[in-house]
Amino acid sequence: MSEKPLSTPLAGRTAIVTGATSGLGRRFAHLLSAAGASVALMGRRVDRLENEVAAIAAKGGKAVAIALDVAHAGAIAPAFDEAQAALGPLDILINNAGVGGEGMALDLAIESFDQTFDVNVRGVYFAAQAAAQRMIEGGAAGRDTARIVNIASIVGFTPIQGLSAYAGSKAAVLMITQTMAREWARHGIAVNAICPGYIETEINADWFKTEGGQKQVKGFPRRRLMDEGALDETLMLLCGPAARFITGTAITVDDGQSL
Ligand code: NAP
């Protein structure tokens, strides 16, 4: 039996994207909207969120901008409640907000380490928790539309010098993903991760302009960076009906960079 794929497979769903002010998060918000979902865009730079919401509305989508610093874990639940009040019960969380935190381990500042873990680990953990609570209460879990996608990284399993804190934070995201997937399997919530390789965005643009950055790119098997659309199909797979039997998985999309 073959069914024609829907052009808006996420029609009627409500999604939250953290870190939607730039790079991958902005891309994900537009992608989910184009697939029919109503989207709450969250981040700290509210002017940027509002610009993206206006751009989505201009294309006929429904979106809201909600200020959220995920490093303030206590602010996450109220922001998610605001999203539900505006858009309806939550189905999808894209746990995307992240910071780099570069520095050699011998002298990395405590503040830098804490900022990396506050955003990349605590932020991801408590956003997933707040989402799962609402997916269970709101019925998405029972309808098999509940999806949490955590944006990890290939450095969560590939050591790269100068990224010990960031790499540690992304390794934590991978194990948190698996454990939450195990705990929430019986509720019908799919929890998965994507491990991207290097995609040129604001998080690394300065680095890849340097000689060291150019040298790193030349060392990649395909001698290139990926573009912002590299994760589109994987994200859609993990947000849509195809993920009804996929949970606790991390999908690597890295153009062979970790090989
Ligand atoms: P980016 O353009 O720098 O975007 C990062 C986003 O995170 C921004 O929207 C930023 O928004 C948000 N953010 C940072 N701190 C935040 C906080 N405390 N609270 C809420 N939002 C916060 O970088 P990107 O490449 O798109 O990164 C997105 C995700 O992909 C990150 O988790 C990153 O680790 C991961 N990743 C990226 C690559 C890559 O090569 N680009 C590779 C692997 C994984 P505000 O500053 O407005 O708050």
py3Dmol code that shows the C-alpha trace and the ligand (Angstrom):
import py3Dmol

protein = """\
ATOM      1  CA  MET A   1       0.000   0.000   0.000  1.00  0.00           C
ATOM      2  CA  SER A   2       1.454   3.374  -0.901  1.00  0.00           C
ATOM      3  CA  GLU A   3       0.060   6.657   0.316  1.00  0.00           C
ATOM      4  CA  LYS A   4       0.898   9.978  -1.246  1.00  0.00           C
ATOM      5  CA  PRO A   5       3.032  12.025   1.177  1.00  0.00           C
ATOM      6  CA  LEU A   6       1.271  15.103   2.534  1.00  0.00           C
ATOM      7  CA  SER A   7       2.768  18.432   1.542  1.00  0.00           C
ATOM      8  CA  THR A   8       1.897  19.715   5.025  1.00  0.00           C
ATOM      9  CA  PRO A   9       2.489  16.602   7.153  1.00  0.00           C
ATOM     10  CA  LEU A  10       2.563  18.656  10.369  1.00  0.00           C
ATOM     11  CA  ALA A  11      -0.738  20.494   9.828  1.00  0.00           C
ATOM     12  CA  GLY A  12      -2.497  21.003  13.155  1.00  0.00           C
ATOM     13  CA  ARG A  13       0.657  20.466  15.216  1.00  0.00           C
ATOM     14  CA  THR A  14       2.186  22.962  17.611  1.00  0.00           C
ATOM     15  CA  ALA A  15       5.962  23.252  17.778  1.00  0.00           C
ATOM     16  CA  ILE A  16       8.486  25.119  19.890  1.00  0.00           C
ATOM     17  CA  VAL A  17      11.949  25.928  18.572  1.00  0.00           C
ATOM     18  CA  THR A  18      14.523  27.228  21.050  1.00  0.00           C
ATOM     19  CA  GLY A  19      17.328  29.382  19.711  1.00  0.00           C
ATOM     20  CA  ALA A  20      15.221  30.423  16.735  1.00  0.00           C
ATOM     21  CA  THR A  21      16.887  33.807  16.241  1.00  0.00           C
ATOM     22  CA  SER A  22      19.593  32.608  13.870  1.00  0.00           C
ATOM     23  CA  GLY A  23      21.239  29.719  12.062  1.00  0.00           C
ATOM     24  CA  LEU A  24      19.682  26.301  12.354  1.00  0.00           C
ATOM     25  CA  GLY A  25      16.891  27.279  14.745  1.00  0.00           C
ATOM     26  CA  ARG A  26      15.618  29.969  12.409  1.00  0.00           C
ATOM     27  CA  ARG A  27      15.769  27.472   9.557  1.00  0.00           C
ATOM     28  CA  PHE A  28      13.872  24.836  11.596  1.00  0.00           C
ATOM     29  CA  ALA A  29      11.123  27.315  12.505  1.00  0.00           C
ATOM     30  CA  HIS A  30      10.500  28.149   8.844  1.00  0.00           C
ATOM     31  CA  LEU A  31      10.678  24.490   7.860  1.00  0.00           C
ATOM     32  CA  LEU A  32       8.119  23.391  10.467  1.00  0.00           C
ATOM     33  CA  SER A  33       5.829  26.235   9.495  1.00  0.00           C
ATOM     34  CA  ALA A  34       6.062  25.296   5.824  1.00  0.00           C
ATOM     35  CA  ALA A  35       5.097  21.758   6.844  1.00  0.00           C
ATOM     36  CA  GLY A  36       1.922  23.120   8.435  1.00  0.00           C
ATOM     37  CA  ALA A  37       2.850  23.454  12.112  1.00  0.00           C
ATOM     38  CA  SER A  38       2.143  26.488  14.274  1.00  0.00           C
ATOM     39  CA  VAL A  39       5.484  27.538  15.701  1.00  0.00           C
ATOM     40  CA  ALA A  40       6.646  29.335  18.850  1.00  0.00           C
ATOM     41  CA  LEU A  41      10.060  30.848  18.230  1.00  0.00           C
ATOM     42  CA  MET A  42      12.151  31.353  21.368  1.00  0.00           C
ATOM     43  CA  GLY A  43      15.460  33.038  22.078  1.00  0.00           C
ATOM     44  CA  ARG A  44      16.970  36.069  23.724  1.00  0.00           C
ATOM     45  CA  ARG A  45      17.108  38.519  20.800  1.00  0.00           C
ATOM     46  CA  VAL A  46      13.439  39.419  20.626  1.00  0.00           C
ATOM     47  CA  ASP A  47      13.775  41.808  17.675  1.00  0.00           C
ATOM     48  CA  ARG A  48      15.075  38.923  15.576  1.00  0.00           C
ATOM     49  CA  LEU A  49      12.285  36.624  16.750  1.00  0.00           C
ATOM     50  CA  GLU A  50       9.706  39.208  15.736  1.00  0.00           C
ATOM     51  CA  ASN A  51      11.281  39.578  12.297  1.00  0.00           C
ATOM     52  CA  GLU A  52      11.083  35.815  11.757  1.00  0.00           C
ATOM     53  CA  VAL A  53       7.483  35.666  12.983  1.00  0.00           C
ATOM     54  CA  ALA A  54       6.585  38.416  10.505  1.00  0.00           C
ATOM     55  CA  ALA A  55       8.376  36.517   7.715  1.00  0.00           C
ATOM     56  CA  ILE A  56       6.452  33.336   8.566  1.00  0.00           C
ATOM     57  CA  ALA A  57       3.140  35.235   8.716  1.00  0.00           C
ATOM     58  CA  ALA A  58       3.892  36.786   5.313  1.00  0.00           C
ATOM     59  CA  LYS A  59       4.089  33.241   3.922  1.00  0.00           C
ATOM     60  CA  GLY A  60       0.725  32.364   5.508  1.00  0.00           C
ATOM     61  CA  GLY A  61       2.100  30.560   8.581  1.00  0.00           C
ATOM     62  CA  LYS A  62       1.130  30.949  12.226  1.00  0.00           C
ATOM     63  CA  ALA A  63       3.918  31.791  14.659  1.00  0.00           C
ATOM     64  CA  VAL A  64       4.629  33.660  17.884  1.00  0.00           C
ATOM     65  CA  ALA A  65       7.798  35.169  19.336  1.00  0.00           C
ATOM     66  CA  ILE A  66       8.525  34.416  22.988  1.00  0.00           C
ATOM     67  CA  ALA A  67      11.590  35.704  24.831  1.00  0.00           C
ATOM     68  CA  LEU A  68      13.458  32.909  26.588  1.00  0.00           C
ATOM     69  CA  ASP A  69      16.938  32.513  28.000  1.00  0.00           C
ATOM     70  CA  VAL A  70      17.184  28.740  28.489  1.00  0.00           C
ATOM     71  CA  ALA A  71      20.062  29.236  30.936  1.00  0.00           C
ATOM     72  CA  HIS A  72      17.368  30.424  33.345  1.00  0.00           C
ATOM     73  CA  ALA A  73      15.760  27.029  33.776  1.00  0.00           C
ATOM     74  CA  GLY A  74      12.914  28.464  35.832  1.00  0.00           C
ATOM     75  CA  ALA A  75      11.843  30.612  32.875  1.00  0.00           C
ATOM     76  CA  ILE A  76      11.284  27.640  30.557  1.00  0.00           C
ATOM     77  CA  ALA A  77       7.938  26.334  31.856  1.00  0.00           C
ATOM     78  CA  PRO A  78       6.223  29.766  31.816  1.00  0.00           C
ATOM     79  CA  ALA A  79       7.479  30.371  28.259  1.00  0.00           C
ATOM     80  CA  PHE A  80       6.101  26.996  27.160  1.00  0.00           C
ATOM     81  CA  ASP A  81       2.759  27.795  28.810  1.00  0.00           C
ATOM     82  CA  GLU A  82       2.691  31.074  26.881  1.00  0.00           C
ATOM     83  CA  ALA A  83       3.321  29.162  23.639  1.00  0.00           C
ATOM     84  CA  GLN A  84       0.473  26.743  24.368  1.00  0.00           C
ATOM     85  CA  ALA A  85      -1.889  29.590  25.283  1.00  0.00           C
ATOM     86  CA  ALA A  86      -1.179  31.203  21.920  1.00  0.00           C
ATOM     87  CA  LEU A  87      -0.997  28.132  19.676  1.00  0.00           C
ATOM     88  CA  GLY A  88      -2.583  25.129  21.387  1.00  0.00           C
ATOM     89  CA  PRO A  89      -1.297  21.919  22.995  1.00  0.00           C
ATOM     90  CA  LEU A  90       2.352  21.185  22.319  1.00  0.00           C
ATOM     91  CA  ASP A  91       3.373  18.387  19.940  1.00  0.00           C
ATOM     92  CA  ILE A  92       6.975  19.113  18.973  1.00  0.00           C
ATOM     93  CA  LEU A  93      10.030  20.558  20.721  1.00  0.00           C
ATOM     94  CA  ILE A  94      13.207  21.349  18.841  1.00  0.00           C
ATOM     95  CA  ASN A  95      15.810  21.711  21.571  1.00  0.00           C
ATOM     96  CA  ASN A  96      18.216  23.742  19.475  1.00  0.00           C
ATOM     97  CA  ALA A  97      19.569  26.647  21.568  1.00  0.00           C
ATOM     98  CA  GLY A  98      23.279  26.205  22.060  1.00  0.00           C
ATOM     99  CA  VAL A  99      26.555  28.024  22.650  1.00  0.00           C
ATOM    100  CA  GLY A 100      30.118  27.101  21.761  1.00  0.00           C
ATOM    101  CA  GLY A 101      32.364  27.592  24.786  1.00  0.00           C
ATOM    102  CA  GLU A 102      35.698  27.133  23.041  1.00  0.00           C
ATOM    103  CA  GLY A 103      38.938  27.033  25.020  1.00  0.00           C
ATOM    104  CA  MET A 104      41.733  24.632  25.841  1.00  0.00           C
ATOM    105  CA  ALA A 105      41.020  22.528  28.914  1.00  0.00           C
ATOM    106  CA  LEU A 106      44.172  23.681  30.715  1.00  0.00           C
ATOM    107  CA  ASP A 107      42.864  27.179  31.180  1.00  0.00           C
ATOM    108  CA  LEU A 108      39.150  27.250  30.364  1.00  0.00           C
ATOM    109  CA  ALA A 109      37.433  29.750  32.656  1.00  0.00           C
ATOM    110  CA  ILE A 110      34.861  28.428  35.104  1.00  0.00           C
ATOM    111  CA  GLU A 111      32.339  30.971  33.804  1.00  0.00           C
ATOM    112  CA  SER A 112      32.763  29.730  30.251  1.00  0.00           C
ATOM    113  CA  PHE A 113      32.280  26.108  31.299  1.00  0.00           C
ATOM    114  CA  ASP A 114      29.184  27.012  33.319  1.00  0.00           C
ATOM    115  CA  GLN A 115      27.647  29.030  30.477  1.00  0.00           C
ATOM    116  CA  THR A 116      28.137  26.108  28.068  1.00  0.00           C
ATOM    117  CA  PHE A 117      26.535  23.609  30.423  1.00  0.00           C
ATOM    118  CA  ASP A 118      23.787  26.001  31.548  1.00  0.00           C
ATOM    119  CA  VAL A 119      22.600  26.447  27.967  1.00  0.00           C
ATOM    120  CA  ASN A 120      23.544  23.178  26.269  1.00  0.00           C
ATOM    121  CA  VAL A 121      22.737  20.749  29.101  1.00  0.00           C
ATOM    122  CA  ARG A 122      20.479  22.322  31.730  1.00  0.00           C
ATOM    123  CA  GLY A 123      18.579  24.245  29.064  1.00  0.00           C
ATOM    124  CA  VAL A 124      18.054  21.140  26.959  1.00  0.00           C
ATOM    125  CA  TYR A 125      17.167  18.972  29.945  1.00  0.00           C
ATOM    126  CA  PHE A 126      14.573  21.276  31.466  1.00  0.00           C
ATOM    127  CA  ALA A 127      13.094  22.252  28.110  1.00  0.00           C
ATOM    128  CA  ALA A 128      12.583  18.549  27.350  1.00  0.00           C
ATOM    129  CA  GLN A 129      11.069  18.038  30.798  1.00  0.00           C
ATOM    130  CA  ALA A 130       8.679  20.988  30.398  1.00  0.00           C
ATOM    131  CA  ALA A 131       7.730  19.777  26.918  1.00  0.00           C
ATOM    132  CA  ALA A 132       7.105  16.180  27.979  1.00  0.00           C
ATOM    133  CA  GLN A 133       4.911  17.262  30.891  1.00  0.00           C
ATOM    134  CA  ARG A 134       2.786  19.331  28.513  1.00  0.00           C
ATOM    135  CA  MET A 135       2.714  16.628  25.813  1.00  0.00           C
ATOM    136  CA  ILE A 136       1.301  14.182  28.357  1.00  0.00           C
ATOM    137  CA  GLU A 137      -1.194  16.663  29.840  1.00  0.00           C
ATOM    138  CA  GLY A 138      -2.232  18.035  26.440  1.00  0.00           C
ATOM    139  CA  GLY A 139      -2.708  14.669  24.773  1.00  0.00           C
ATOM    140  CA  ALA A 140       0.018  14.750  22.098  1.00  0.00           C
ATOM    141  CA  ALA A 141       1.667  11.776  23.769  1.00  0.00           C
ATOM    142  CA  GLY A 142      -1.553   9.767  23.479  1.00  0.00           C
ATOM    143  CA  ARG A 143      -2.072  10.848  19.857  1.00  0.00           C
ATOM    144  CA  ASP A 144       1.465   9.721  18.914  1.00  0.00           C
ATOM    145  CA  THR A 145       2.372  13.197  17.716  1.00  0.00           C
ATOM    146  CA  ALA A 146       4.785  13.972  20.560  1.00  0.00           C
ATOM    147  CA  ARG A 147       8.323  14.549  19.300  1.00  0.00           C
ATOM    148  CA  ILE A 148      11.392  15.958  20.998  1.00  0.00           C
ATOM    149  CA  VAL A 149      14.454  16.555  18.844  1.00  0.00           C
ATOM    150  CA  ASN A 150      17.675  17.524  20.615  1.00  0.00           C
ATOM    151  CA  ILE A 151      20.386  19.139  18.521  1.00  0.00           C
ATOM    152  CA  ALA A 152      23.633  17.513  19.674  1.00  0.00           C
ATOM    153  CA  SER A 153      26.864  17.408  17.614  1.00  0.00           C
ATOM    154  CA  ILE A 154      29.450  15.028  16.223  1.00  0.00           C
ATOM    155  CA  VAL A 155      31.791  16.382  18.902  1.00  0.00           C
ATOM    156  CA  GLY A 156      29.583  14.546  21.389  1.00  0.00           C
ATOM    157  CA  PHE A 157      31.404  11.410  20.234  1.00  0.00           C
ATOM    158  CA  THR A 158      34.493  12.747  18.398  1.00  0.00           C
ATOM    159  CA  PRO A 159      37.151  14.530  20.478  1.00  0.00           C
ATOM    160  CA  ILE A 160      38.290  17.839  18.969  1.00  0.00           C
ATOM    161  CA  GLN A 161      40.937  19.979  20.656  1.00  0.00           C
ATOM    162  CA  GLY A 162      39.703  23.203  22.195  1.00  0.00           C
ATOM    163  CA  LEU A 163      36.125  22.007  22.545  1.00  0.00           C
ATOM    164  CA  SER A 164      36.236  19.945  25.749  1.00  0.00           C
ATOM    165  CA  ALA A 165      33.367  21.769  27.485  1.00  0.00           C
ATOM    166  CA  TYR A 166      31.222  21.932  24.363  1.00  0.00           C
ATOM    167  CA  ALA A 167      31.960  18.299  23.530  1.00  0.00           C
ATOM    168  CA  GLY A 168      31.145  17.240  27.088  1.00  0.00           C
ATOM    169  CA  SER A 169      27.870  19.124  26.933  1.00  0.00           C
ATOM    170  CA  LYS A 170      26.879  17.458  23.664  1.00  0.00           C
ATOM    171  CA  ALA A 171      27.847  13.995  24.968  1.00  0.00           C
ATOM    172  CA  ALA A 172      25.554  14.707  27.906  1.00  0.00           C
ATOM    173  CA  VAL A 173      22.764  15.608  25.477  1.00  0.00           C
ATOM    174  CA  LEU A 174      23.163  12.240  23.764  1.00  0.00           C
ATOM    175  CA  MET A 175      22.787  10.241  26.974  1.00  0.00           C
ATOM    176  CA  ILE A 176      19.974  12.462  28.220  1.00  0.00           C
ATOM    177  CA  THR A 177      18.217  11.789  24.907  1.00  0.00           C
ATOM    178  CA  GLN A 178      18.471   8.033  25.315  1.00  0.00           C
ATOM    179  CA  THR A 179      17.429   8.029  28.962  1.00  0.00           C
ATOM    180  CA  MET A 180      14.443  10.313  28.432  1.00  0.00           C
ATOM    181  CA  ALA A 181      13.446   8.229  25.411  1.00  0.00           C
ATOM    182  CA  ARG A 182      13.496   5.141  27.635  1.00  0.00           C
ATOM    183  CA  GLU A 183      11.513   6.808  30.438  1.00  0.00           C
ATOM    184  CA  TRP A 184       8.912   8.366  28.145  1.00  0.00           C
ATOM    185  CA  ALA A 185       8.512   5.509  25.672  1.00  0.00           C
ATOM    186  CA  ARG A 186       5.423   4.282  27.474  1.00  0.00           C
ATOM    187  CA  HIS A 187       3.904   7.749  27.197  1.00  0.00           C
ATOM    188  CA  GLY A 188       4.329   7.730  23.428  1.00  0.00           C
ATOM    189  CA  ILE A 189       6.864  10.552  23.278  1.00  0.00           C
ATOM    190  CA  ALA A 190       9.650  10.083  20.733  1.00  0.00           C
ATOM    191  CA  VAL A 191      12.940  11.612  21.923  1.00  0.00           C
ATOM    192  CA  ASN A 192      15.746  11.705  19.390  1.00  0.00           C
ATOM    193  CA  ALA A 193      18.885  13.672  18.604  1.00  0.00           C
ATOM    194  CA  ILE A 194      20.631  14.936  15.510  1.00  0.00           C
ATOM    195  CA  CYS A 195      24.425  15.074  15.487  1.00  0.00           C
ATOM    196  CA  PRO A 196      25.392  17.628  12.873  1.00  0.00           C
ATOM    197  CA  GLY A 197      28.892  18.118  11.592  1.00  0.00           C
ATOM    198  CA  TYR A 198      30.090  21.627  10.799  1.00  0.00           C
ATOM    199  CA  ILE A 199      27.559  23.916   9.172  1.00  0.00           C
ATOM    200  CA  GLU A 200      28.575  27.538   8.728  1.00  0.00           C
ATOM    201  CA  THR A 201      26.405  29.666  11.049  1.00  0.00           C
ATOM    202  CA  GLU A 202      26.997  32.493  13.529  1.00  0.00           C
ATOM    203  CA  ILE A 203      28.272  29.994  16.090  1.00  0.00           C
ATOM    204  CA  ASN A 204      31.419  29.277  14.053  1.00  0.00           C
ATOM    205  CA  ALA A 205      31.554  31.881  11.249  1.00  0.00           C
ATOM    206  CA  ASP A 206      34.506  33.741  12.805  1.00  0.00           C
ATOM    207  CA  TRP A 207      36.491  30.525  13.235  1.00  0.00           C
ATOM    208  CA  PHE A 208      36.066  29.410   9.647  1.00  0.00           C
ATOM    209  CA  LYS A 209      37.362  32.770   8.405  1.00  0.00           C
ATOM    210  CA  THR A 210      40.697  32.086  10.143  1.00  0.00           C
ATOM    211  CA  GLU A 211      43.634  30.167   8.730  1.00  0.00           C
ATOM    212  CA  GLY A 212      43.045  27.418  11.308  1.00  0.00           C
ATOM    213  CA  GLY A 213      39.403  27.175  10.283  1.00  0.00           C
ATOM    214  CA  GLN A 214      40.273  26.937   6.589  1.00  0.00           C
ATOM    215  CA  LYS A 215      42.820  24.239   7.403  1.00  0.00           C
ATOM    216  CA  GLN A 216      40.163  22.304   9.314  1.00  0.00           C
ATOM    217  CA  VAL A 217      37.814  22.404   6.327  1.00  0.00           C
ATOM    218  CA  LYS A 218      40.583  21.104   4.052  1.00  0.00           C
ATOM    219  CA  GLY A 219      40.922  18.159   6.428  1.00  0.00           C
ATOM    220  CA  PHE A 220      37.270  17.123   6.006  1.00  0.00           C
ATOM    221  CA  PRO A 221      36.779  14.186   3.605  1.00  0.00           C
ATOM    222  CA  ARG A 222      34.740  16.366   1.237  1.00  0.00           C
ATOM    223  CA  ARG A 223      36.770  19.546   1.960  1.00  0.00           C
ATOM    224  CA  ARG A 224      33.671  21.632   2.564  1.00  0.00           C
ATOM    225  CA  LEU A 225      31.251  22.881   5.202  1.00  0.00           C
ATOM    226  CA  MET A 226      27.590  21.958   5.056  1.00  0.00           C
ATOM    227  CA  ASP A 227      24.907  24.552   4.358  1.00  0.00           C
ATOM    228  CA  GLU A 228      21.991  25.440   6.625  1.00  0.00           C
ATOM    229  CA  GLY A 229      19.615  23.137   4.746  1.00  0.00           C
ATOM    230  CA  ALA A 230      21.685  20.047   5.558  1.00  0.00           C
ATOM    231  CA  LEU A 231      19.399  18.890   8.364  1.00  0.00           C
ATOM    232  CA  ASP A 232      16.024  19.587   6.746  1.00  0.00           C
ATOM    233  CA  GLU A 233      15.052  16.025   5.822  1.00  0.00           C
ATOM    234  CA  THR A 234      16.364  14.536   9.075  1.00  0.00           C
ATOM    235  CA  LEU A 235      14.435  17.054  11.137  1.00  0.00           C
ATOM    236  CA  MET A 236      11.252  16.343   9.201  1.00  0.00           C
ATOM    237  CA  LEU A 237      11.754  12.602   9.625  1.00  0.00           C
ATOM    238  CA  LEU A 238      12.068  12.952  13.398  1.00  0.00           C
ATOM    239  CA  CYS A 239       9.119  15.355  13.736  1.00  0.00           C
ATOM    240  CA  GLY A 240       6.630  13.539  11.561  1.00  0.00           C
ATOM    241  CA  PRO A 241       4.729  10.272  11.386  1.00  0.00           C
ATOM    242  CA  ALA A 242       7.836   8.356  10.291  1.00  0.00           C
ATOM    243  CA  ALA A 243       9.211   8.690  13.819  1.00  0.00           C
ATOM    244  CA  ARG A 244       6.419   6.669  15.413  1.00  0.00           C
ATOM    245  CA  PHE A 245       8.858   3.752  15.681  1.00  0.00           C
ATOM    246  CA  ILE A 246      12.020   5.834  16.171  1.00  0.00           C
ATOM    247  CA  THR A 247      13.007   6.858  19.683  1.00  0.00           C
ATOM    248  CA  GLY A 248      16.300   7.126  21.550  1.00  0.00           C
ATOM    249  CA  THR A 249      18.250   7.477  18.327  1.00  0.00           C
ATOM    250  CA  ALA A 250      20.942   9.956  17.332  1.00  0.00           C
ATOM    251  CA  ILE A 251      21.243  10.558  13.604  1.00  0.00           C
ATOM    252  CA  THR A 252      24.588  11.848  12.387  1.00  0.00           C
ATOM    253  CA  VAL A 253      24.485  14.286   9.461  1.00  0.00           C
ATOM    254  CA  ASP A 254      28.076  15.340   8.954  1.00  0.00           C
ATOM    255  CA  ASP A 255      29.124  14.922   5.321  1.00  0.00           C
ATOM    256  CA  GLY A 256      31.616  12.333   6.567  1.00  0.00           C
ATOM    257  CA  GLN A 257      33.448  14.803   8.824  1.00  0.00           C
ATOM    258  CA  SER A 258      33.664  12.421  11.790  1.00  0.00           C
ATOM    259  CA  LEU A 259      35.106   9.568   9.723  1.00  0.00           C
TER     260      LEU A 259
END
"""
ligand_1 = """\
48
NAP
P 23.817 30.089 16.071
O 23.486 30.659 14.746
O 24.828 30.761 16.915
O 22.444 29.907 16.864
C 22.415 29.627 18.233
C 21.028 29.928 18.735
O 20.978 29.581 20.118
C 20.656 31.387 18.588
O 19.357 31.494 18.097
C 20.729 31.895 20.015
O 19.721 32.860 20.227
C 20.379 30.645 20.797
N 20.850 30.730 22.170
C 22.112 30.816 22.631
N 22.113 30.936 23.959
C 20.812 30.930 24.341
C 20.160 31.037 25.579
N 20.841 31.190 26.718
N 18.803 30.978 25.606
C 18.104 30.846 24.470
N 18.664 30.754 23.265
C 19.998 30.797 23.206
O 24.345 28.594 15.915
P 23.732 27.306 15.188
O 24.851 26.718 14.427
O 22.473 27.611 14.496
O 23.479 26.375 16.452
C 22.243 25.741 16.707
C 22.498 24.418 17.427
O 23.194 23.539 16.567
C 23.372 24.550 18.695
O 22.878 23.699 19.700
C 24.729 24.059 18.215
O 25.516 23.556 19.266
C 24.295 22.983 17.237
N 25.303 22.582 16.267
C 25.748 23.470 15.331
C 26.709 23.055 14.422
C 27.260 23.984 13.389
O 28.286 23.624 12.760
N 26.664 25.141 13.137
C 27.203 21.756 14.470
C 26.722 20.893 15.434
C 25.765 21.300 16.321
P 19.890 34.184 21.113
O 21.346 34.531 21.137
O 19.039 35.197 20.413
O 19.337 33.818 22.444
"""
view = py3Dmol.view(width=600, height=400)
view.addModel(protein, "pdb")
view.setStyle({"model": 0}, {"cartoon": {"style": "trace"}})
view.addModel(ligand_1, "xyz")
view.setStyle({"model": 1}, {"stick": {}})
view.zoomTo()
view.show()
